[in-house]
Amino acid sequence: MTDTKGFTPVQNGAIIELDRGARLSLAFVAPDILRLRLAPTGAFVDETTFVVEQTDWPTLSASVAEADDGGALTLESEALRVEVARAPFCPARLCAQFGPPDLRLPY
């Protein structure tokens, strides 16, 4: 586990800065698909994936918000909401909810 050092919102998600220069990209490639990419050295160098073959996704818009206390980052599309705990950061602590915003449960 590690702590996040900061984040940069992008049109379809966010880039999270981790310890030792590592970066994590969370990007919506469809309203109900969130792509996670880890760059241990900070540079995203390979588009190869062993899970989904498609790489030419349309660019979607997503909202990115930081909790008032800085403890979590929330990314949201029209079909999916993902909350990322920032300290300590651990991929196992990603929380996701599917469905329209008015039917989602509070965390």
Secondary structure, DSSP 8 states (H G I E B T S, - for coil): -B-EEEEEEETTEEEEEEGGG-EEEEEEEETTEEEEEEETTS-------SS-----------EEEE-TTSSEEEEE-SSEEEEEE-TTB-GGG-EEEES-GGG----
